[in-house]
Amino acid sequence: MSIKHKHLEYEALDIMAQRQEPIGSSTLTILLRKTGLNVSAATIGRMLSDFDYKGMTVKQGYRGRLITESGISRLAGLREEFKMQDLSAKFYKALDAQTKDNLIDILIARRGIEREIARLAAIKSTQDDITHIKKTFDMQSEKAASGILIFENDLMFHRAIASASKNKVLAAAYDFIWQNGKFSPTMEYIRKHVRGKLVIDHGNILSAIVERNPNEAERAMVAHIEGLIDDVGNYWSSALE
């Protein structure tokens, strides 16, 4: 079902839910047009027939239709769906890492999420997990030694640790933040500009996980993220000089 159709369905059910008496298709069409929806009477007629079939409305003879409990439930579901879409849109907008404040806000969020991810990875990672983390680290180290931008390997390294944490909620939160494709390369550029030592930080995190030291893994991850925060501040300060 398209977003446009869901919106029409939502508005129709919302209008019906606010009325105490049955409503006919002609009246509903007029009221929907007043909300800015340019729909035909035929379209509304087909939609109401579908509502009847699904038990969301019930006919009251020539007087029109009443919304049922099933219709009220569907309306609530659509309202929640649109609310979540709006929240997601706002969150994605917040992840637009083009300003100093946005970058720092994202990094603060990462610090809270990834410190626990690193701790759990040191406790729960399997040998296969550690092998995978080492592989991503080695790839990153080789490219860094050649002077190649390594933001993709940075992403792979952190994602491997998130997977090793065995916490699906934290891993999903990490992925959600990093879906903004501009964030990693922006941070890589800033770190290169201020000569931040990304590979050294990652090496410290890896060593703590290999040693099964959750406290040190957490400390190393926090130090890494706070180093990124410092890099952002240093970059913007130098840019203003």
C-alpha positions in Angstrom: 0.0 0.0 0.0 1.4 3.4 -1.0 2.0 6.2 1.5 -0.6 8.3 -0.4 -3.2 5.6 -0.1 -2.4 5.2 3.6 -2.7 8.9 4.2 -6.2 8.9 2.5 -7.2 5.9 4.6 -6.0 7.6 7.8 -7.9 10.9 7.0 -11.1 9.1 6.2 -11.0 7.0 9.3 -10.1 10.0 11.4 -13.1 12.0 10.1 -15.4 9.0 10.8 -14.0 8.5 14.3 -14.8 12.1 15.2 -18.5 11.8 14.2 -21.2 10.3 16.4 -23.6 9.6 13.5 -23.2 7.7 10.2 -21.5 9.5 7.3 -22.2 9.0 3.6 -19.6 8.8 0.8 -20.5 12.2 -0.7 -20.1 14.0 2.7 -16.9 12.1 3.3 -15.6 13.1 -0.1 -16.3 16.8 0.6 -14.6 16.7 4.0 -11.6 14.9 2.6 -11.2 17.6 -0.1 -11.3 20.2 2.6 -8.2 18.6 4.1 -6.4 19.1 0.7 -6.9 15.6 -0.7 -8.2 15.9 -4.2 -10.2 12.6 -4.5 -13.1 11.5 -6.5 -16.4 10.1 -5.2 -15.7 6.9 -7.0 -12.3 6.5 -5.2 -14.0 7.1 -1.8 -16.8 4.6 -2.7 -14.2 1.9 -3.5 -12.3 2.6 -0.3 -15.5 2.5 1.9 -16.4 -0.9 0.3 -13.0 -2.1 1.2 -13.5 -0.8 4.8 -16.8 -2.8 4.9 -15.1 -5.9 3.7 -12.3 -5.6 6.3 -14.8 -4.9 9.1 -13.5 -1.4 9.7 -16.9 0.2 8.9 -20.5 -0.9 9.0 -23.4 0.3 6.9 -26.4 2.0 8.5 -28.7 1.8 5.6 -29.1 5.0 3.5 -27.6 7.1 6.3 -24.1 6.0 5.6 -21.5 4.2 7.6 -20.1 4.1 11.2 -16.6 3.3 12.1 -16.1 0.0 14.1 -13.7 -1.0 16.8 -11.6 -2.6 14.1 -11.6 0.7 12.2 -10.6 2.6 15.4 -7.7 0.1 15.9 -6.6 0.6 12.3 -6.7 4.4 12.8 -4.5 4.1 15.9 -2.1 1.9 14.0 -1.7 4.3 11.1 -1.3 7.2 13.6 1.5 5.4 15.3 3.1 4.5 11.9 3.1 8.1 10.7 4.4 9.3 14.1 7.3 6.9 13.8 8.0 8.0 10.2 8.1 11.6 11.4 10.5 10.7 14.3 12.7 8.8 11.9 12.8 11.8 9.5 13.8 14.1 12.3 16.5 11.6 13.5 18.0 11.3 10.0 18.0 15.1 9.8 19.9 15.2 13.1 22.5 12.9 11.6 23.3 15.3 8.8 26.9 15.7 9.9 27.8 18.9 8.2 28.3 21.2 11.2 30.5 21.1 14.2 27.6 20.9 16.6 26.0 18.0 14.7 29.2 16.1 14.5 29.8 16.5 18.2 26.2 15.5 19.1 26.6 12.3 17.0 29.9 11.5 18.6 28.5 11.9 22.1 25.7 9.5 21.1 28.3 7.1 19.8 30.3 7.3 23.0 27.3 6.2 25.1 26.5 3.3 22.7 29.9 2.1 21.8 31.4 2.1 25.3 28.9 -0.6 26.2 29.4 -2.4 22.9 33.1 -2.6 23.5 32.6 -3.9 27.0 30.2 -6.6 25.9 32.5 -7.6 23.0 35.3 -8.2 25.5 33.0 -10.5 27.4 30.8 -12.2 24.8 32.8 -12.3 21.6 33.6 -15.7 20.1 37.0 -16.7 18.6 35.4 -16.2 15.2 34.3 -12.7 16.2 37.8 -11.8 17.3 39.3 -13.2 14.1 36.9 -11.0 12.1 37.7 -7.9 14.1 41.4 -8.6 13.6 40.9 -9.0 9.9 39.2 -5.6 9.6 41.9 -4.0 11.7 44.7 -5.5 9.6 43.0 -4.2 6.4 42.7 -0.8 7.9 46.3 -0.8 9.0 47.6 -1.8 5.6 45.6 1.0 3.9 46.6 3.6 6.5 50.3 2.7 5.9 49.8 3.4 2.2 48.1 6.7 2.9 44.8 5.6 1.6 41.5 6.9 3.1 40.2 4.3 5.4 36.7 5.4 6.4 35.1 2.2 5.0 37.5 0.1 7.1 36.7 2.2 10.1 33.1 1.4 9.6 33.8 -2.3 9.2 35.9 -2.4 12.4 33.3 -0.8 14.5 30.5 -2.9 13.0 32.5 -6.1 13.7 32.8 -5.1 17.4 29.0 -4.3 17.5 28.3 -7.7 16.1 30.6 -9.3 18.6 28.7 -7.6 21.5 25.8 -10.0 20.9 23.4 -7.2 21.7 21.1 -6.6 18.7 19.6 -3.4 20.1 23.0 -1.7 20.5 24.2 -3.0 17.2 21.0 -1.7 15.5 21.5 1.7 17.2 25.1 1.8 15.9 24.0 1.0 12.3 21.2 3.6 12.4 23.7 6.3 13.3 26.2 5.3 10.7 23.7 5.0 7.9 24.5 8.6 7.2 27.1 8.1 4.5 28.7 11.6 4.9 29.7 11.0 8.5 32.6 8.6 8.1 34.5 10.3 5.3 33.9 13.7 7.0 35.5 12.4 10.2 38.3 10.7 8.3 39.1 14.0 6.6 39.1 15.9 9.9 41.3 13.3 11.6 43.8 13.4 8.7 43.7 17.2 8.8 44.6 17.3 12.5 46.7 14.2 12.4 44.6 12.0 14.6 45.8 8.5 15.2 42.9 6.3 14.2 44.8 3.0 13.8 46.5 3.4 17.2 43.1 3.9 18.9 41.6 0.8 17.2 44.7 -1.2 18.1 44.1 -0.4 21.8 40.4 -1.4 21.6 41.3 -4.7 19.8 44.0 -5.6 22.4 41.5 -5.1 25.2 38.9 -7.3 23.5 41.5 -10.0 22.8 42.6 -9.9 26.4 39.0 -10.2 27.5 39.3 -7.1 29.6 35.9 -5.3 29.5 37.0 -2.4 31.6 39.9 -1.6 29.4 37.9 -2.2 26.2 35.4 0.4 27.5 38.1 2.8 28.5 39.8 2.5 25.1 36.6 3.0 23.2 35.7 6.1 25.2 39.2 7.5 24.7 38.9 6.9 21.0 35.5 8.7 20.7 36.7 11.5 22.9 39.7 11.8 20.7 37.4 12.2 17.7 35.5 14.9 19.6 38.7 16.8 20.2 39.6 16.4 16.6 36.4 18.1 15.5 37.0 21.0 17.9 40.6 21.3 16.7 39.6 21.2 13.0 37.0 24.0 13.4 39.4 26.1 15.5 42.1 25.9 12.8 39.5 26.6 10.1 38.6 29.9 11.8 42.2 31.0 12.1 
